[in-house]
Structures are given as structure tokens and as C-alpha cells.
Amino acid sequence: MVIPVHDVNPARRTPWVTYALILANVLVFLFTPGMTGSATGEGSLAQTCHLQAFLDQYAAVPQELLHHRMPRLVPTGETGVGPRGPGCVVGPPNYDKSAELSVLTAMFLHGGWPHLLGNMLFLWIFGNNVEDRMGHLRYLLFYGVCGYASAYGFALTDSSSTTPLVGASGAIAGVLGAYLTLYPKARVWVLVPFLIFLPLRLPAWMVLGLWFVLQAFYSAGQGVAEAGTVAYVAHVAGFAVGVLIAWPLRRGTPPPPDPRGPLFGRRARPGW
């Protein structure tokens, strides 16, 4: 898997919405109860229970999204000792949860530092040009639509799941799909892990096309052990919706700058 670090595609306007989304995601992560300890593997049982209760209230749950069946017992955030030893106490929920609104709140929650930083890196690199093309308000609406489409797309494939779904990955996948549609020939600097991290400048269609193929492959449960813990289907759904929404905007989209300098160790040809 290649790691993108920069694209050669300057935006004409300051991407205020992209900056605001990154800031909001980071702040929510920092203030999520119990997340700091859990993310470093040093959290206490009390922190873990508090985090479970928080995610159960604010994360999106497939069963709730499709069937509006709220659980009778949820983590309360407190600890106790049961027949199997110390654990998290469960009880009737003391809050009213909107399944539809939980998709929005879940888009700003993350499961750890790698999850957060990976998402924000992709949003930082590719979000500015999509926002520049769509405009601030349309881009914000587009981001939300992709997030909702990814969550419900995942729920449709596992409607009985009670596992909380968190992360901005689905919405950002929509951004990647739009970028691929609008700027397929833009150059992206990436790091390729080959003994060392080898820097290469590749066309966006190759970088994002490979990313999508891997997500589709993983969504079928192939090739990775953690396929059951990562919502790859949500990534695929968000990406597809991003492509569809951006498709009519291809006409009139300013092309990226002509590449200059070496590409794969030689001079780049115009149009490559």
C-alpha cells in the first residue's frame, strides 16, 4: 500500500471547510472520554467502560439504522465485579438516541491515533481540490452525503450487527472518488515501502484506483486478518457515491499543472 504525502495540484481558494473538518475531528478525538488511554493501550478498566458507553450512545449501529431497535441494556460507563470478575456494568439506557443523527456524530469519532491520522492525511491532501471545484457549501453537503451513504451502505450488508461504526473514512472515501473523477491525471507524491520508503510521483488514477481496488478486495474478506474490524464496505460505498456526484462536474474542471521533472527516473511526457 502506498502512502500519499502531497499532490501537485494547487487550489485556487483556501479550503476552509476541509481545515474545519480536520480541526473538528482532532478536537472530538482529544475530548472523547477514555480515548487517550485506550489509544495508547494504557487505559484502565474505568476508562474503557466510559469509552464503551460513549461510543454506544454516539456511534452508528447498523441494527439501529435499519430496524430502529435500540438495545435494552447498554454500558453505563461504570465498573463492577460479576461472576467472571471485574467488568463494565450494563443497564437500561438513560438517553434518547436518534439513529439518523448518530451517523453524523459517528463521522467525527475515531478508534485510535492511526485511524484518525490516516483519515486526516487523506482529507488534507485530496480535500482542498474537491472543495475548490465544488465550492465551500456544496462540498460540505457532499461530504455529509458520502458519510451517510457509506454508513447505510455498510448497514445494508450486515443489518443485524450491533458493533458501533465510527470514523470519517466513508465520507473521505467519497472525497477520494470525487478527486479521481475530477483530476485523474494530477500527480501525487507517495511513499512506497520497498526495503525503505521510496518516494515516487504517480498519477492520481493509479494511486486512488489502487486504493479502491484494495478496499473492494478487503470488503470481500480477502487477504487481511482485520477485515472483520474495518468497515471496508463503507469505504467502497462512499467512494462510489463520490464518483457519481462528481461525474457531472468533470466538464469545465481546470486541468492540473503539466508535470515537470523526473517521473520513474526519467523526464515526464506531456499528457502522461
N, C-alpha and C positions, 0 to 999 in steps of 0.2 A: 504494500500500500504506500503510495507516495504522499508526502506531506506538503501541501501548498504553503508558501510563505509570502508571496507577493504576486500581483498581476500587473502587467504592463498595459494599463487601460485607465488613464486618468479620468476622473469625473469632473464635470463642469461646475457642479454645485456642491456645497458642503452637505454631506449625508447626515443631517441632524437626527432623523428618525433611527437610522442604524446606530448612531452613537448612543441615543437614548435607550434603545433596546439592550445594547451591551451593558450600559450602566445599570439598568433596572435588573437584568439577570444577575449581575455580580452582587448588587446590594441585597437582593432577595436571598441569594445563596448565603451571604455572610450573616444574615439575620434569621436564617431558618433555624429553629430550635434544635439543638443537638447535632447539627450537621458538621460542625468543625471537628468534634471528637470522632464522629463516625467516619468522616472522610479520611482521617489520619490513622484510623484503626486503634485509636486510644480512648474511645468513648466508653463511659461507664454504662452500666445497665440502665440507670435512670435516664441518661441522655438518649440511649437507644429507644427506650419506651416513649419518651417525649417526642422523638422524631417520628416514630411509627404513628403516633396519634395525630401529629401534624399532617403527615402525608395522607393518612386515611381521610382527613377532613378536606384537604385542598387538592389532592391529586385526582386525576381522571381514572375511573374504574370501568372497564368495558361492560360488566354486567349492569352497572348503574346507568351507563349511557344508553343502552339499548332497551333495557327492561324496566328501568326506574325502580329497581328493587334495592332498597337500602338495607344494609345488614342490621340485624337486631342487636348484635354485640360488636363493639369496636374497641380498640385500645384506648384507655383513658389517659395514658401518659404517666400513670403511677406504677410503682413496682410492688410486688408481693411475693409470698412464698406459697407455692402449691405443692401437690403430691410429687411433682417432678423437680422440685427445688425452686430457686428464685426465678422470677419471670415478670412479664408485663401483665398488669391487671386489665381485664376487659369488662365492659358494661354497656348498658344502653347508651346510644349517642345522645349527648346533651346539646346538639346543634341541628339546625335545618340546613341540608346541603342541596344545592342545585346542581344536578348532573351536567346541565349545559354550561353553567358558569365554571364548573370545575375544569373544563377543557382549557379555558383561558388562564386560570390560576396555575394549572399544571405546566403551561408553557414557560413559566418563569421559575420552575423548580428543577433542581438537578441532583443526581445521585452521588456526586463527588467532584473533586477538583478536575480529574481528567475529563469527565463528562462535560463540565462547564467550560473549561479552557478549549477543548476541541471544538465545541459548538461556536464559541465566540470567535475563534480563529477563522473559521469558515465564513461567519457572518461579517467579520471585519474585512476580509479580502474581497468577497463577492457581493456583499450587500450594497456597497456605495454606488456601483454602476447600475444595478437594478433600480435603486431608489432614484438615481439621476434620470433614468429613462421614464419611469412611471410618474414621478412627482411625489412629494412627501406624503400627502394624504392617501393617494391611491396605493402607494407602496405599503403604508401601514395597514390598510384594509386587505391588501393582497397577502401580507404576512399572516394576518389573523385567519383568513380563509384557508390558507395552506395548513396552518396549525390545526384548525378544526377538521379539515378533510383527512389529515393524517391520523388524528385520534379516532375518528369514526371509521376510517378505513381499517385500522387495526382492530377495533372492536368488532367489526363485522366478521373478521376471521377467527375470533375467539370470544364469542358473546357471553360465555359462562365464566370468563376469567374474573377473579376478584383481586388480581395483582394491580397495585397502583401504577399508573402510567405517568411519567414525569419527563420533562425536558423540552427544549426548543428545537430538537432535531427535526421534527416533522415540518415545522414552519421554515427552518433553514434549508431543508431539502427542497422546498418549493422555490426558495431563492436560487439555489443551485440550478434547478431546472430552468428557471427563467433566464439565468445568466447563459447557460448553454444554448438556449434558443436565440438570444439576442446577440451574443458575442462568441460564436463558436471558434473564431479564428484568433481571438485575443490570446496573448502569450502569458503563461503562468509559470513563475519560478517555483520549483518544487525541490524537495529533498528526497532522494531515493536511497533507502537503506541497502547498500551493497558493500559489505565489509565496513565502509564508512558511509556517512551521509553525503551522497554525491549530488551536487546542485545541477539541475537541468532546467532549461526553458522549453516548456511544452505547450502546444495549443490547447485551449480550454476544452475543445471537444474530446481530446484524448484524456485529460485529467478527470473531467466530470463524467465523461462517458464510462471510464473505468470505474469510477466511484459508484455509478448507478448499477453497472453490471454486478459488482461485488455485493451491493445491497440486495439486489434481486436474487443472487445466488444464495446469500446468507438467509434471506427470508424463507427459502425453501428448507432451511435447516441443514444446509450442506456446508461442510468444510470448517466449521468453528464449533468449539465446545460451548461457547456462551450464547448461542443462538436463542436459547430459551429465555435469556435475561435482557436481551436488547430487542427493541421493537423495530426490526428491520422492515416489516410490512408497512409501518407508519412512514418510514423514510421513502419507500417506493411510492406510496400513495401521495405524499406531499410533493415529491419530485414530479410525478405525472401531472398533478394539478398545476404546478408552477409552469410546466411546459405549455399546457393548454391555455392558460390565461395569458402568457407572454406571446403566444404564437401570432395573434393579430398585430402585435407591436413591432414585428420584425421589419416591416416596410417603414422606412424613414428613420431607422436606428442608425446613428452615426457609426461608421466602422472604427475599430480600434486602430491605434497608430501602426504604421508599417514597421515590421520588425527590423532592427539593426543589430549588428554584432553577431558573434558565432552562435550557431544552433547545432547541437550534437557535434561540436568541434569543427564546424565549417560555416561559411557565410550563408545566411538565410536567403532564400529566393523569394522575391515578391509574390505574395498570394499564398505562401506556404504557412 
